[in-house]
Amino acid sequence: MKYIIAFLFILQVTIIASSAETTDEKKLRIEKQIKEEIEKEKKYAQEQKFYNNENYDFKRSEINKETLHLVPEIEVDDLDMNSVYD
């Protein structure tokens, strides 16, 4: 009878210790996953700031149609593209 009680006690202690390790592992895994998600959110926030067109001044890059006549025309000598693929 003593041996059965001792065996059950050792079994119980082993189960409790293994479950404690499991909860620690779960906590570490959850913390790691939270950190990864936070980094993804930071990256997403940066991308949204980049893609937000309110931060850009597009008027500056518009073409002035009055100065288009100053751009020289480029004459094309040969349009035969067959030599390109040889």
C-alpha positions in Angstrom: 0.0 0.0 0.0 2.9 2.4 0.8 4.4 1.8 -2.6 1.1 2.6 -4.4 0.7 5.8 -2.4 4.3 6.8 -3.1 3.9 6.0 -6.8 0.7 8.1 -7.0 2.5 10.9 -5.2 5.4 10.8 -7.6 3.1 10.6 -10.5 1.1 13.6 -9.3 4.3 15.7 -8.7 5.5 14.8 -12.2 2.1 15.8 -13.8 2.1 19.1 -11.9 5.7 19.8 -13.0 5.0 19.0 -16.6 1.9 21.1 -16.7 3.9 24.0 -15.1 6.5 23.7 -17.9 3.7 23.6 -20.4 2.1 26.8 -19.2 5.5 28.5 -19.2 6.1 27.4 -22.7 2.6 28.6 -23.7 3.3 32.0 -22.1 6.6 32.3 -24.0 5.0 31.2 -27.2 2.2 33.7 -26.7 4.6 36.5 -25.9 6.6 35.7 -29.0 3.5 35.8 -31.2 2.4 39.1 -29.7 5.8 40.6 -30.4 5.6 39.4 -34.0 2.2 40.8 -34.5 3.3 44.1 -33.0 6.1 44.3 -35.5 3.7 43.5 -38.4 1.4 46.3 -37.2 4.4 48.7 -37.1 5.3 47.7 -40.6 1.7 48.1 -41.8 1.5 51.6 -40.2 4.6 52.7 -42.0 3.3 51.4 -45.3 0.0 53.1 -44.8 1.8 56.4 -44.1 3.8 55.9 -47.3 0.7 55.1 -49.4 -1.4 57.9 -48.0 -1.5 60.5 -50.7 -2.3 63.4 -48.4 1.4 63.6 -47.5 2.5 64.3 -51.1 2.5 67.4 -53.1 1.5 66.3 -56.6 1.1 69.9 -57.9 4.9 70.2 -58.0 5.3 67.3 -60.4 2.7 68.4 -62.9 3.8 69.2 -66.4 3.7 72.7 -67.5 2.0 72.6 -70.9 3.4 76.0 -71.9 7.0 74.7 -71.9 6.3 71.5 -73.9 7.4 73.2 -77.1 10.9 73.5 -75.6 11.4 69.7 -75.4 13.3 68.6 -78.5 11.8 65.9 -80.7 13.8 62.7 -81.0 14.0 61.4 -84.5 13.9 57.6 -84.9 16.2 56.3 -87.6 15.1 52.7 -87.7 12.2 50.9 -86.2 13.2 47.4 -87.3 13.1 45.3 -84.1 14.2 42.1 -85.7 17.8 42.8 -85.1 17.1 43.1 -81.4 16.0 39.5 -81.1 19.0 38.0 -83.0 
